[in-house]
Structure formats: C-alpha cells, structure tokens
Amino acid sequence: MDDETVYADWSALRIVVPTVAALLAIGAGGVLAFLAFGPEPQLGSTPAGDAEQAAVAGVVADPKTRAELTLQDFVARLEQARFAGQTFAFAEPSEVAAEYGDITAGLGDFTIVPVPGPLTVVDPANATAPLTVTWTLADGVVFTTEGEVDLVLVGTEWQVDWEPSILESSLDPGDVLVRERVVAPRAPILGRDGIALIDNRPVTGVGVVPRQVDDIATLAERLGQLLGSDPAEIVATIAPSPSDSVVIVASRRAEDLAAVQQQLTGLPGVVLVDSTFPLPPSERFGRALLGRSAEVTREIIDELPDVFLPGDVAGRSGLQRRYNAQLAGLPGFQVRVERRFPTPSLAPTATSTTGRTPASAESQSDGGEAGQPPLPVDPDVVYLSAPVQGTPLSLTIDQRVQTAAEDALARTDLRSALVAVEVSTGHVLAVANGPGAAVDNFALTGQYPPGSVFKVVTAYAAMEKGVGLTDPIDCPLTLEVNGREFTNAEGEVLGTVPMRRAFVLSCNTAFINLAGVLDPSDFARVAAKFGIGAPFDLGTPAFPGSVPTPGGPVEKAATSFGQSRVLMSPLAGAVMAATAASGSYRPPTLVLDPQAPPQSDQPLDPTLAANLQEIMRAVVTNGTGRAVAGVAGGPVAGKTGTAEFGDQNPPQAHAWFIGYQGDIAFAVFVEGGEFGGSTAAPIAGVFLDLLAR
C-alpha cells in the first residue's frame, strides 16, 4: 500500500478493555467503600450514615449520569474542534484532531452544531447516543448528517470511542467528506417532431497510461496513423501528465472507432474509455448552424462565469454557443463521502446515508425537463444541491430535409448553400452550407447580389403598375443607359416579346425597359412584401437582404435585375420563393419560442400572385429552369439567377435558383457557379429527388 498510514483493528480490544475495566471498577469500588466506611454497617445504623454511604456508592452505581456528562463535554469540544483535554479510549487527542482535519478539509470553511440524542447504556461498560450534526458552509449552505457517539468505561471514567462515523454514520477510517461541483448533462437541441439534432451521443476516448509505455514517440506515430491525428500533438498531450494517469489523446464517435478498435487495444498503454458528448447525427449535419461543443474557452467563461469553469464542455460555435446558458443550465454541488477503500455500489437509491431524501430527489423523480433522464443518485452523497437542468432548444429544422440539402450540395466543390422553408408556416426546414462540413453559416448571413432571381420583385412591381403578362417588352442584346452598356447574361436576343417570355428566358435588357414604369422607391417597397429587408427574428444572426433606392438611371437599370447595390442571403431567397408560392409573406421561424406572439401573414394581391406563380412555373417547363422539370415529387416553379461580381473581364458570376414544390420553398446558391440554370438548378433537382424517396 502506497500510504503508510495504518488503521488498526481495535475491535477485539474494544470488547476486552471495557469488560476488564468494569470488573476493576467494581472491585475498586468495594475497596474504596471499605477504606472509607469500614465494615458493612449492621442493622440499626444511623440514617445519616446510610445516606452518606449511598451517595458515595452512587458515583459508581449510576453510570448513565457520568456518561451523559462525558457526552456533553465531548459535544462542546467537537463544536469548537478543540480536542485537547478530552480523554479518548483508544486514541490521543492529537490523533483525533488530525483525523477530524483530514475528514473536513474538503469542505472549505464551515461551522458545525452537534446535538446528541438520548443516551442509552448498553451494558455496565458501554453507552451510545445518536448525534445530529448541522453543518453551515462558507456560502451559507446548511445540511445535516447523522452519526453516533460510543462511550466506554475505562476504570471509573467514561471515555469517547472516537470514530469518523461520529460525524456521519457511513464514514470509515480514512474516508473524507468532499464538496464537489455537479454539472447536469447539456440539454439537447431538438428539431421537428422532437427529433434530437444535438444530443449526448456515445463516444470513445482513446487514452494512454504513460507508465505502461516504453517509447511514447513510437506509440504516438502509430496512434496518428490509426486516428488521423498529429503525432506531435499526441506527444504534447501526454508529456505533462502524471505517469500513472489515463491521458485522453483523442475522442471519436463509437462507431467510427469500430474498424480500428482491436488494433488500438493491442498497443501498449492504450485504453478505451466510453462516455457521451453533445454531437449531431453525423459530422457534417448542420455544422455551421448548430455549431460544435468542446472544452470551454476563457472568453466563454468570462461571458458566463456562473455557468462554466475550466474543463467544462460548452458550445463553441453556432446555436450551441449562442444558447450556452439555456442548454447548460446552472451547476449545483454535492457533499460526498470519498472512500479510502471504495466498493462498487450494488443498489444506488435516492436516499442519503442519513436516511433523509437528498435535496435532488424531488427534482430527479420526473427527470426534470421533458425528455431528459434524471441525474444518477450516488449513495455516498450526503447532501446534494441539484443543478438546474438545461432547457432543450427547439428548432424548426427537419432532419430529413436538412440531410437531403447537404447531400445535394455534395455534388459541388464550390462554396454553396441551400435553405428550405415550409410555405404554409414560414418554418425554416434546412440550413445547409457546403462544401462538406462548412463552419461559416453564410446560408443565413451571406450578402450576395441576387442577380435575376430579383426579377420576381421587379415583375410583381411592374404588374402593380398595370403591366400585363402579355404586354410587349423589347429584349435587345445590349442596352445603353447614360453611357453604361448592359448586356444579357447568356447573349439572349429575343426582340419584342410578351413580358411573360422575357421573365421565363430571363432577359436583362427587357427588365431594364420594364423598370421604366417604376419609381426608384418601388424596388425597396415591393421587395419588403417578399420579406427582403424585413427584420428577421430567427434567434440567430440572419441577413434579410438590402435593396437601396437607386440613385440614378444606371443604378435603376442594374437594380431591375438584381445588380447594383442589391444584396440577399440564401435565406432571403427561400423566403421570397415561399412568399411567391403562398401569395403571402410569412416571417421565417427557426428557433421556436412558445412565449413569442404569433406573427400575422402579409398577403400579396391574389391576382398578381397567381400571375407570378404562372410565370415561375413556366421558367421550369419552358425556360432557364428546365433542369428541374422532370424531378420526382410533383411540379416545380422557380427562377434562375446569374449575378455578376468582381472586376474581371468578363466578370465572374454567382449561380442562383429559387423555387418551390408543394409546401417546400428553397433557394440554392453557388458562389462563383456562373449560371443559375446549369449549376444551381441541377442541385435543386437532386435535393427534390432525395426528398421524394
């Protein structure tokens, strides 16, 4: 045993000594009585002599009174933790003081009030009394423990048989009391239908015991190969750790380690440790939106000092960070018996060792928040101030729609995004950022010129001014406005065509001509009817779009087909498509708040909305969006967009496609994807096909 402290087994001696002492006491009492009073009095002795003899004999004959005095004296000394002068049966006062200090060192500053119960004389040499100890910690927390004080008669003197169980009945020699912080498991992030998007999922930690490894560098190289980790980082993690500790060098999803588990466990000093960690269903799923959890940073601790301490797990990005306080709740603490010789608990119960229900039991009985398991109850806990359970964060995200969106974006290596919105409710069903597990949530926050998808707004504004779907519009190859030459993205020369055809084939010059009937302020006014520039309250940052009033003819011409200073996010594009699909603007919703007041719809003109739906459907059947004409799931309507940016000649372009099918509206954006019809629309087609499976 490393610790040289020896805890002797006094059990036999504690039986023998009091017994011998009792016999000696009886004999001594007889001798003393004889010396003091002479031979036993005969009948006819004086009453005074009888009383005096009875009083002296009572010193020995009434052990309970003497034991009670000893008990009261000990309790007074215990309250002050001053044991000098107290006589103990099997220990020195200094030994008792040292053990008392060890037992209570883990509690910090405290005071106690010990109150004994009725004393029971077990036999002529043994007595016992229950003891209730009320503890008050430095921060005002009060709790009680139950112990027992045993007294033994040594000679003519009652003495305390010191044991740690005087303070708490379950304490054995070498055990101590410790105060520990208790952190509740992080609450989940839930999606549509209560499906967990972030939850405490099984993980396996790969640990190393340095003492068992002869060559750390060689082991690190092998671990790096198996885990895809940097060997130098593994060595740096192990180096400062105690030689006999388990150092976790990497954590992986349990299923991800299955293929190499046997190889790992065959390495010297390597152990696998199972635990849980807040994770999404897959590594890629909603990474930019949901974010990731990891060990808390100093910055986050400074933001929430009442919630986190170094070493805690916290949300480091995305919604997990934004809602750290809600998901983590508030930590509690417990006072626990730390065993010198721990034994496995066979049947943990919700009752403490004092026979009282811990403070946590009521809050644990129903698991706290709905869907959360109760905190485990440790039978060694003598007091628990239960942590405040975190509250799940409920989102409108649909796991199936989100997965389909991310799988669809996997067909391009370019920076891309896909946002899906439920037409009937405004609920955001998917927020996907590509390629791969993107960490920048530009699907919500990106600010990009929308190009021709903005023609939805210009067409509706022109119809408000009286332009009909069959009214003729000129679509030349180029058009000069105040010395600035504008051209069509794909070289269209349509001549004079109905407004419907100009929209379906996305002629820029026709829309410059169409804008002649509009006032400069009409663009922003009508865009707001589709949610562009409206305040979005999603519970996370989102860019609703911006449509500045054009400052002159050139800006007005460029604004008509989504250039100049017009900016939108993929989210704004999806909301615009949903508005066109339903004929009403519904503010988008992402984070569900049961306390939030309902938001009213803002309807478009029914006739104009029907016209818009007609020409958006024609874009797919006869225009630039034919890439989605044959997808599964029903008819699709939409609008392609090619938005120029940068200073190159010819300029680079972003690719857009917005549309809807049934109750799902969407926007696909591909940065630098050139043409909406050939780049963005096919991704939308894959998305819709996946949803239809």
Legacy VTK file of the C-alpha trace (Angstrom):
# vtk DataFile Version 3.0
C-alpha trace
ASCII
DATASET POLYDATA
POINTS 693 float
0.000 0.000 0.000
1.461 3.401 -1.004
0.020 5.232 2.002
1.901 4.160 5.131
-0.960 5.143 7.448
-2.162 2.068 9.347
-5.725 1.833 10.624
-5.558 -0.769 13.451
-8.374 -3.200 14.114
-9.400 -2.294 17.651
-12.493 -4.480 17.614
-11.183 -7.133 19.978
-9.553 -4.663 22.311
-12.746 -2.581 22.450
-14.540 -5.591 23.926
-11.832 -6.719 26.296
-10.794 -3.367 27.745
-14.249 -2.174 28.849
-15.023 -5.595 30.344
-11.823 -5.691 32.357
-12.333 -2.061 33.290
-15.817 -2.794 34.573
-14.579 -5.642 36.753
-11.775 -3.487 38.096
-14.222 -0.702 38.746
-16.474 -2.993 40.762
-13.541 -4.303 42.779
-12.124 -0.848 43.298
-15.489 0.378 44.417
-15.610 -2.254 47.143
-12.107 -1.413 48.366
-12.824 2.283 48.438
-16.046 1.756 50.287
-14.316 -0.435 52.867
-11.484 2.071 53.396
-13.836 4.956 53.701
-16.541 3.447 55.826
-15.103 0.355 57.449
-17.060 -2.874 57.563
-20.506 -3.065 56.113
-22.971 -1.421 58.562
-25.250 -3.624 60.604
-28.941 -3.210 61.148
-29.674 -0.230 63.284
-27.108 2.064 61.641
-27.901 5.763 61.733
-29.876 7.307 58.835
-27.113 9.829 58.214
-24.603 7.076 57.739
-26.901 5.295 55.330
-27.293 8.452 53.176
-23.580 9.147 53.095
-22.798 5.593 52.116
-25.482 5.606 49.397
-24.172 8.877 47.930
-20.627 7.609 47.592
-21.749 4.278 46.170
-23.893 6.149 43.631
-20.775 7.528 41.945
-20.121 4.053 40.676
-23.655 2.716 40.612
-25.135 5.378 38.240
-23.081 5.073 35.051
-25.646 6.903 32.915
-25.190 10.211 34.725
-21.436 10.068 34.394
-21.701 9.011 30.729
-24.059 11.887 29.952
-21.607 14.367 31.456
-18.807 12.923 29.337
-21.013 13.090 26.233
-21.919 16.748 26.830
-18.279 17.654 27.390
-17.241 15.941 24.145
-20.011 17.590 22.101
-18.928 21.020 23.329
-15.324 20.303 22.323
-16.420 18.875 18.949
-18.360 22.040 18.126
-15.169 24.067 18.607
-12.885 21.376 17.100
-10.755 21.632 20.241
-9.943 18.148 21.418
-7.072 18.884 23.826
-8.013 17.797 27.321
-10.551 15.260 26.107
-9.739 11.692 27.096
-10.351 9.158 24.336
-10.495 5.431 24.890
-8.263 4.345 22.033
-6.665 7.500 20.596
-4.736 10.540 21.589
-6.404 13.975 21.234
-3.794 14.972 18.661
-4.670 11.935 16.541
-8.362 12.781 16.726
-7.684 16.384 15.759
-5.602 15.287 12.769
-8.218 12.832 11.530
-11.009 15.379 12.014
-8.997 17.855 9.955
-8.495 15.314 7.172
-12.189 14.429 7.094
-13.366 18.024 6.802
-10.577 19.620 4.737
-12.547 19.182 1.508
-15.456 21.319 2.729
-13.683 24.664 2.930
-14.618 26.949 5.805
-17.549 25.734 7.889
-19.112 25.611 11.330
-20.985 22.755 12.967
-23.600 22.378 15.659
-23.652 18.794 17.044
-26.754 17.842 19.031
-26.798 14.483 20.846
-29.897 12.368 21.214
-30.903 10.283 24.250
-28.064 8.254 25.730
-28.519 4.507 26.010
-26.460 2.392 28.445
-25.884 -0.814 26.536
-24.199 -2.632 29.421
-22.219 -1.582 32.528
-19.217 -0.641 30.365
-20.759 0.672 27.118
-23.108 3.504 26.228
-24.167 5.102 22.971
-26.034 8.175 21.746
-27.115 9.341 18.282
-25.647 12.626 17.114
-27.168 15.075 14.655
-24.563 17.403 13.120
-25.732 20.580 11.403
-23.112 21.925 9.008
-23.035 25.517 7.743
-20.649 26.090 4.846
-18.964 29.361 3.981
-21.569 30.317 1.374
-24.453 29.773 3.811
-25.433 26.285 2.657
-26.794 24.252 5.574
-27.128 20.477 5.717
-27.201 17.786 8.394
-25.629 14.410 8.908
-26.392 11.682 11.421
-23.713 9.925 13.426
-23.314 8.035 16.686
-21.093 8.552 19.726
-19.950 5.437 21.598
-18.658 5.671 25.178
-16.730 3.016 27.075
-15.988 2.780 30.774
-12.252 2.640 31.376
-11.587 2.169 35.068
-14.021 4.576 36.690
-14.015 7.026 33.794
-16.291 7.150 30.773
-14.287 7.879 27.637
-15.248 8.600 23.997
-14.514 5.893 21.480
-13.504 8.166 18.580
-14.608 7.036 15.120
-15.225 9.063 11.902
-18.797 7.719 11.997
-19.448 10.148 14.850
-19.708 12.844 12.146
-21.531 10.771 9.505
-22.631 7.201 10.065
-21.190 5.879 6.787
-17.663 7.230 7.337
-14.986 4.590 7.819
-11.391 5.263 8.864
-9.579 7.002 6.027
-12.779 8.287 4.381
-13.240 12.027 3.959
-16.005 14.485 3.097
-15.589 16.471 -0.107
-17.603 19.223 -1.690
-17.888 18.776 -5.453
-19.441 20.775 -8.270
-22.245 18.937 -10.072
-22.947 19.742 -13.707
-26.123 18.489 -15.369
-25.827 16.898 -18.824
-26.284 19.502 -21.556
-29.839 19.695 -22.800
-30.403 18.607 -26.410
-31.196 20.714 -29.444
-34.393 19.350 -30.904
-35.683 19.570 -34.436
-39.054 18.996 -35.969
-41.178 16.354 -34.205
-38.830 16.466 -31.217
-36.028 14.621 -33.001
-32.661 15.316 -31.336
-30.306 17.203 -33.641
-27.666 17.637 -30.925
-27.663 15.091 -28.122
-25.289 13.341 -25.735
-24.225 10.522 -28.055
-21.781 7.674 -27.352
-18.105 8.478 -27.872
-14.930 6.574 -27.148
-11.883 8.274 -25.736
-8.503 6.861 -26.698
-6.400 7.037 -23.548
-2.745 6.373 -22.797
-1.191 5.390 -19.455
2.364 6.816 -19.783
3.849 4.479 -17.159
2.978 1.492 -19.356
4.678 2.854 -22.497
8.397 2.438 -23.162
8.519 4.629 -26.286
5.948 7.454 -26.348
7.108 8.797 -29.729
6.669 5.433 -31.476
3.238 4.974 -29.890
2.212 8.470 -30.987
3.189 7.706 -34.581
1.043 4.582 -34.588
-1.899 6.345 -32.957
-1.593 9.141 -35.502
-1.906 6.603 -38.318
-4.956 4.909 -36.796
-6.758 8.066 -35.704
-5.696 10.529 -38.368
-4.156 12.734 -35.673
-0.900 14.667 -35.477
1.679 12.537 -33.557
3.380 15.683 -32.242
0.109 16.835 -30.669
-0.349 13.414 -29.066
3.127 13.590 -27.525
2.470 17.136 -26.294
-0.795 15.991 -24.672
0.831 13.097 -22.848
4.019 14.868 -21.724
2.727 16.987 -18.793
0.501 14.262 -17.335
1.244 12.038 -14.294
2.787 8.749 -15.334
0.011 6.576 -13.903
-2.938 8.650 -15.127
-5.093 7.923 -18.156
-4.476 10.687 -20.702
-7.192 11.043 -23.357
-5.424 11.878 -26.615
-8.441 11.704 -28.932
-12.190 11.129 -28.844
-14.208 9.647 -31.659
-17.758 8.535 -32.231
-18.053 4.973 -31.012
-18.999 3.679 -34.463
-16.057 5.479 -36.094
-13.547 3.514 -33.992
-15.063 0.098 -34.646
-12.721 -0.656 -37.571
-9.525 0.075 -35.588
-10.605 -0.825 -32.066
-8.747 -4.146 -31.994
-5.543 -2.534 -33.253
-5.801 0.226 -30.657
-6.307 -2.090 -27.701
-3.287 -4.102 -28.806
-0.970 -1.107 -28.352
0.986 -0.786 -25.081
-0.593 1.527 -22.539
-3.675 2.282 -24.647
-7.103 2.100 -23.018
-10.518 2.948 -24.463
-12.898 4.991 -22.313
-16.599 5.130 -23.177
-18.560 8.297 -22.460
-21.012 10.680 -24.129
-20.621 14.034 -25.827
-23.010 16.591 -27.406
-22.987 15.631 -31.088
-25.183 15.873 -34.210
-26.324 12.737 -36.072
-23.274 12.971 -38.371
-20.125 15.045 -38.566
-21.437 17.152 -41.442
-25.003 17.621 -40.213
-25.865 21.285 -39.647
-22.285 22.120 -38.667
-22.428 25.839 -39.419
-25.910 26.305 -37.994
-25.745 24.094 -34.907
-22.056 24.624 -34.206
-19.867 22.346 -32.120
-19.093 21.764 -28.451
-15.632 21.450 -26.935
-13.741 22.388 -23.781
-14.798 25.843 -22.697
-12.606 28.830 -23.576
-11.633 31.713 -21.314
-13.815 34.012 -23.402
-16.904 31.869 -22.805
-16.110 31.587 -19.084
-15.955 35.387 -18.926
-19.327 35.582 -20.695
-20.997 33.113 -18.290
-18.919 32.946 -15.085
-21.816 31.458 -13.090
-22.168 28.590 -15.547
-18.707 27.442 -16.635
-15.319 26.660 -15.146
-12.151 25.469 -16.927
-12.552 21.915 -18.148
-16.309 22.156 -18.728
-17.847 21.344 -22.093
-19.539 24.290 -23.788
-20.878 25.278 -27.159
-18.005 26.833 -29.070
-19.895 27.952 -32.205
-23.292 28.227 -33.831
-26.514 27.796 -31.886
-24.698 25.687 -29.296
-22.674 28.717 -28.295
-25.448 31.279 -28.660
-27.669 29.261 -26.304
-24.963 28.025 -23.908
-26.742 29.315 -20.819
-30.051 27.686 -21.757
-28.541 24.333 -22.715
-26.115 24.090 -19.791
-28.432 25.264 -17.026
-26.701 26.112 -13.742
-24.289 23.869 -11.849
-25.072 22.576 -8.364
-22.835 20.885 -5.823
-22.767 17.925 -3.528
-21.096 16.828 -0.320
-19.927 13.278 -0.792
-18.068 10.608 1.141
-14.840 9.900 -0.688
-13.898 6.364 0.200
-10.378 5.334 1.044
-11.353 1.804 0.088
-14.224 2.228 -2.407
-16.518 -0.671 -3.169
-18.930 -0.971 -6.097
-22.412 0.263 -5.374
-24.871 -2.572 -5.806
-28.134 -0.710 -5.487
-27.978 3.089 -5.535
-31.053 4.696 -4.062
-32.459 8.193 -3.882
-31.904 8.290 -0.123
-28.790 9.661 1.512
-26.809 7.887 4.171
-28.626 9.901 6.829
-31.930 8.291 5.919
-33.208 11.611 4.550
-34.184 12.306 0.958
-31.442 14.331 -0.779
-32.345 17.796 -1.996
-32.184 16.474 -5.538
-34.655 13.646 -5.175
-37.809 15.605 -5.920
-36.305 17.304 -8.936
-34.907 13.992 -10.153
-38.060 11.967 -9.719
-39.535 13.024 -13.058
-36.293 13.642 -14.865
-36.535 17.434 -14.826
-37.324 18.757 -18.280
-39.381 16.552 -20.556
-37.258 14.025 -22.393
-34.279 14.334 -20.041
-33.171 11.416 -17.877
-32.876 12.003 -14.120
-29.462 12.653 -12.669
-27.867 9.467 -11.283
-28.036 9.226 -7.489
-24.817 8.373 -5.644
-25.400 6.516 -2.357
-22.279 8.171 -0.934
-23.743 11.659 -1.366
-24.817 13.097 1.978
-26.066 16.397 0.531
-26.939 17.446 -2.991
-27.858 20.883 -4.213
-29.121 19.730 -7.586
-28.002 21.609 -10.699
-30.625 23.476 -12.643
-31.247 21.328 -15.685
-30.707 22.992 -19.036
-33.730 23.557 -21.244
-33.814 21.938 -24.687
-33.643 24.307 -27.636
-36.407 23.575 -30.133
-35.866 24.316 -33.809
-37.998 24.015 -36.930
-35.227 22.099 -38.733
-36.417 18.839 -40.288
-33.659 16.207 -40.083
-34.717 14.544 -43.330
-34.866 17.831 -45.267
-31.554 19.004 -43.795
-29.845 15.753 -44.769
-31.219 15.947 -48.316
-29.978 19.539 -48.636
-26.465 18.619 -47.506
-26.339 15.569 -49.762
-27.423 17.724 -52.718
-24.655 20.260 -52.064
-22.113 17.439 -52.061
-22.254 17.478 -55.884
-20.214 20.704 -55.986
-16.841 21.598 -54.531
-17.693 25.298 -54.648
-18.847 27.314 -51.665
-22.583 26.816 -51.694
-25.769 26.925 -49.648
-29.297 25.558 -49.687
-32.113 26.866 -47.488
-35.574 25.297 -47.386
-38.694 26.914 -45.905
-42.140 25.476 -45.277
-44.509 27.531 -47.400
-47.555 27.212 -45.142
-45.813 28.203 -41.900
-42.579 30.033 -42.681
-40.681 27.380 -40.703
-37.077 27.002 -41.813
-36.640 23.291 -42.576
-32.997 23.209 -43.699
-29.946 25.448 -43.462
-27.152 23.726 -45.357
-23.705 25.130 -46.104
-21.248 23.404 -48.417
-18.880 22.039 -49.342
-18.518 19.388 -46.653
-18.843 20.376 -43.013
-18.741 24.134 -43.580
-18.317 26.258 -40.450
-19.389 29.618 -41.900
-23.174 29.950 -41.815
-23.409 32.047 -44.984
-26.711 30.325 -45.828
-28.238 32.738 -43.293
-25.728 35.552 -43.113
-24.258 35.759 -46.633
-24.673 39.018 -48.521
-24.619 38.439 -52.267
-26.060 40.146 -55.343
-29.126 38.073 -56.274
-28.999 38.646 -59.998
-32.052 37.590 -61.954
-33.897 35.927 -59.065
-34.696 39.542 -58.102
-36.786 39.762 -61.260
-39.566 38.227 -59.150
-39.752 41.562 -57.324
-39.424 43.699 -60.473
-42.112 41.702 -62.315
-44.556 41.998 -59.404
-43.854 45.737 -59.078
-44.472 46.222 -62.818
-47.729 44.265 -62.591
-48.771 46.567 -59.744
-48.265 49.452 -62.210
-50.573 47.768 -64.709
-48.185 45.770 -66.897
-49.797 42.508 -68.019
-48.197 39.169 -68.749
-48.843 39.570 -72.452
-47.728 43.191 -72.765
-44.812 43.530 -75.226
-41.290 44.253 -73.933
-38.200 44.788 -76.105
-35.271 42.414 -75.391
-32.207 43.538 -77.383
-28.732 42.007 -76.937
-27.399 45.188 -75.314
-28.878 48.377 -73.944
-27.073 51.644 -73.136
-28.180 53.745 -70.197
-26.422 57.088 -69.628
-23.265 55.761 -71.283
-23.297 52.397 -69.453
-23.820 49.353 -71.652
-25.853 46.453 -70.273
-25.996 43.015 -71.841
-27.828 39.735 -71.315
-26.069 37.057 -69.283
-26.275 34.328 -71.909
-26.499 36.506 -75.016
-30.267 36.411 -75.419
-31.725 38.453 -78.279
-35.457 37.955 -78.111
-36.706 41.062 -79.863
-40.088 42.293 -78.741
-41.734 39.618 -76.618
-44.534 39.364 -74.027
-43.476 40.221 -70.527
-44.116 36.580 -69.626
-41.467 35.369 -72.116
-38.945 37.982 -71.002
-39.292 36.628 -67.447
-39.183 32.958 -68.472
-35.983 33.426 -70.516
-34.556 35.972 -68.028
-33.776 38.842 -70.388
-31.891 41.613 -68.560
-32.412 44.317 -71.160
-36.163 43.649 -71.204
-36.302 44.214 -67.446
-34.380 47.460 -67.772
-37.104 48.552 -70.155
-39.782 47.208 -67.804
-38.357 49.274 -64.952
-39.246 52.397 -66.883
-42.742 52.231 -65.361
-41.347 52.101 -61.798
-40.353 54.812 -59.388
-36.927 54.306 -57.743
-38.626 53.722 -54.371
-40.775 50.902 -55.763
-37.943 48.373 -55.598
-37.477 48.504 -51.836
-41.214 48.845 -51.194
-42.169 45.778 -53.207
-39.113 43.774 -52.062
-40.350 44.187 -48.473
-43.603 42.460 -49.471
-41.463 39.377 -50.178
-39.546 39.703 -46.903
-36.415 41.237 -48.443
-35.076 43.803 -45.999
-37.714 42.890 -43.396
-36.473 42.243 -39.837
-35.903 38.502 -39.429
-36.111 37.227 -35.849
-34.685 33.727 -36.111
-32.894 33.522 -32.770
-29.554 33.616 -34.580
-27.946 36.175 -36.922
-29.510 36.283 -40.373
-29.318 38.774 -43.249
-32.763 39.601 -44.654
-31.433 41.413 -47.696
-30.945 45.034 -48.637
-32.474 46.997 -51.523
-31.205 50.603 -51.535
-33.172 53.119 -53.547
-31.361 53.627 -56.871
-29.531 56.955 -57.121
-29.885 57.446 -60.870
-30.811 55.813 -64.208
-27.794 53.485 -64.257
-28.423 52.201 -60.738
-32.121 51.856 -61.502
-31.345 49.787 -64.590
-28.951 47.488 -62.670
-31.374 47.165 -59.738
-34.121 45.905 -62.056
-32.292 42.578 -62.494
-30.708 42.289 -59.049
-27.353 44.000 -59.534
-26.106 47.437 -58.402
-26.289 47.503 -54.587
-28.983 44.869 -54.121
-27.904 42.110 -51.710
-29.611 38.977 -50.464
-28.827 35.899 -48.413
-29.829 32.379 -49.474
-32.372 32.529 -46.632
-33.920 35.688 -48.117
-34.118 33.920 -51.483
-36.009 30.990 -49.921
-38.389 33.347 -48.115
-39.036 35.186 -51.381
-39.853 31.871 -53.077
-42.175 30.884 -50.209
-43.972 34.208 -50.470
-44.500 33.713 -54.191
-45.748 30.169 -53.590
-48.340 31.062 -50.950
-49.275 34.545 -52.043
-48.451 35.832 -48.534
-45.287 36.815 -46.729
-44.800 34.785 -43.560
-41.847 35.800 -41.381
-39.375 32.903 -41.222
-39.073 30.973 -37.954
-36.109 28.882 -36.837
-35.923 28.862 -33.019
-39.310 28.044 -31.537
-40.310 30.243 -28.627
-43.649 29.303 -27.050
-43.815 32.756 -25.474
-43.441 34.609 -28.770
-46.640 36.256 -30.035
-47.981 34.867 -33.316
-46.954 36.782 -36.422
-49.572 37.696 -38.967
-49.311 36.937 -42.685
-48.901 39.806 -45.121
-50.818 38.850 -48.290
-49.933 39.844 -51.830
-52.555 40.862 -54.347
-54.239 37.496 -55.177
-54.412 38.150 -58.935
-50.841 39.325 -59.198
-49.649 36.449 -57.004
-51.389 33.994 -59.346
-49.710 35.643 -62.352
-46.334 35.351 -60.651
-46.895 31.673 -59.871
-47.813 31.066 -63.509
-44.652 32.571 -64.965
-42.423 30.933 -62.324
-43.872 27.575 -63.301
-43.167 28.407 -66.960
-39.495 29.046 -66.096
-39.253 25.323 -65.306
-41.364 23.992 -68.147
-40.159 26.285 -70.953
-37.341 28.458 -69.677
-33.996 28.626 -67.918
-35.039 26.249 -65.096
-35.687 23.160 -67.190
-33.093 21.211 -65.161
-35.797 20.555 -62.533
-38.645 19.863 -64.954
-38.576 16.101 -64.515
-37.829 15.734 -60.813
-39.857 13.491 -58.555
-42.391 14.843 -56.099
-44.608 16.975 -58.287
-44.467 20.174 -60.344
-41.793 22.768 -59.566
-41.846 26.515 -60.094
-38.817 28.762 -59.812
-36.455 31.409 -61.108
-32.812 31.184 -62.109
-30.263 33.865 -61.370
-26.784 34.773 -62.599
-25.248 37.556 -60.504
-22.032 39.209 -61.667
-19.376 40.270 -59.178
-15.763 41.391 -59.115
-13.609 43.350 -61.562
-12.621 40.656 -64.028
-13.468 40.961 -67.713
-15.632 39.097 -68.376
-16.880 39.274 -64.767
-17.326 36.251 -62.557
-20.850 35.287 -61.535
-22.728 33.583 -58.731
-25.371 30.994 -59.577
-28.861 31.081 -58.015
-32.040 29.090 -58.249
-35.086 29.770 -56.081
-38.307 27.821 -56.297
-40.949 25.720 -54.642
-42.561 22.301 -54.875
-45.710 21.655 -52.898
-45.229 23.044 -49.379
-41.442 23.415 -49.607
-39.753 26.541 -50.953
-35.991 26.702 -51.367
-33.022 28.698 -52.554
-29.785 27.247 -53.943
-26.699 29.455 -54.119
-23.297 28.554 -55.584
-20.515 31.088 -55.166
-18.752 31.581 -58.500
-21.050 28.994 -60.058
-21.610 31.153 -63.179
-25.059 30.236 -64.500
-28.080 29.511 -62.326
-29.741 27.273 -64.880
-26.753 24.981 -65.364
-25.215 24.992 -61.851
-27.752 25.857 -59.155
-30.900 24.363 -60.695
-29.430 20.830 -61.027
-28.521 20.902 -57.308
-32.133 21.818 -56.567
-33.184 18.852 -58.695
-31.028 16.454 -56.642
-32.470 17.929 -53.446
-36.059 17.402 -54.570
-35.365 13.885 -55.820
-33.852 12.969 -52.456
-36.896 14.328 -50.635
-39.223 12.273 -52.810
-37.557 8.966 -51.888
LINES 1 694
693 0 1 2 3 4 5 6 7 8 9 10 11 12 13 14 15 16 17 18 19 20 21 22 23 24 25 26 27 28 29 30 31 32 33 34 35 36 37 38 39 40 41 42 43 44 45 46 47 48 49 50 51 52 53 54 55 56 57 58 59 60 61 62 63 64 65 66 67 68 69 70 71 72 73 74 75 76 77 78 79 80 81 82 83 84 85 86 87 88 89 90 91 92 93 94 95 96 97 98 99 100 101 102 103 104 105 106 107 108 109 110 111 112 113 114 115 116 117 118 119 120 121 122 123 124 125 126 127 128 129 130 131 132 133 134 135 136 137 138 139 140 141 142 143 144 145 146 147 148 149 150 151 152 153 154 155 156 157 158 159 160 161 162 163 164 165 166 167 168 169 170 171 172 173 174 175 176 177 178 179 180 181 182 183 184 185 186 187 188 189 190 191 192 193 194 195 196 197 198 199 200 201 202 203 204 205 206 207 208 209 210 211 212 213 214 215 216 217 218 219 220 221 222 223 224 225 226 227 228 229 230 231 232 233 234 235 236 237 238 239 240 241 242 243 244 245 246 247 248 249 250 251 252 253 254 255 256 257 258 259 260 261 262 263 264 265 266 267 268 269 270 271 272 273 274 275 276 277 278 279 280 281 282 283 284 285 286 287 288 289 290 291 292 293 294 295 296 297 298 299 300 301 302 303 304 305 306 307 308 309 310 311 312 313 314 315 316 317 318 319 320 321 322 323 324 325 326 327 328 329 330 331 332 333 334 335 336 337 338 339 340 341 342 343 344 345 346 347 348 349 350 351 352 353 354 355 356 357 358 359 360 361 362 363 364 365 366 367 368 369 370 371 372 373 374 375 376 377 378 379 380 381 382 383 384 385 386 387 388 389 390 391 392 393 394 395 396 397 398 399 400 401 402 403 404 405 406 407 408 409 410 411 412 413 414 415 416 417 418 419 420 421 422 423 424 425 426 427 428 429 430 431 432 433 434 435 436 437 438 439 440 441 442 443 444 445 446 447 448 449 450 451 452 453 454 455 456 457 458 459 460 461 462 463 464 465 466 467 468 469 470 471 472 473 474 475 476 477 478 479 480 481 482 483 484 485 486 487 488 489 490 491 492 493 494 495 496 497 498 499 500 501 502 503 504 505 506 507 508 509 510 511 512 513 514 515 516 517 518 519 520 521 522 523 524 525 526 527 528 529 530 531 532 533 534 535 536 537 538 539 540 541 542 543 544 545 546 547 548 549 550 551 552 553 554 555 556 557 558 559 560 561 562 563 564 565 566 567 568 569 570 571 572 573 574 575 576 577 578 579 580 581 582 583 584 585 586 587 588 589 590 591 592 593 594 595 596 597 598 599 600 601 602 603 604 605 606 607 608 609 610 611 612 613 614 615 616 617 618 619 620 621 622 623 624 625 626 627 628 629 630 631 632 633 634 635 636 637 638 639 640 641 642 643 644 645 646 647 648 649 650 651 652 653 654 655 656 657 658 659 660 661 662 663 664 665 666 667 668 669 670 671 672 673 674 675 676 677 678 679 680 681 682 683 684 685 686 687 688 689 690 691 692
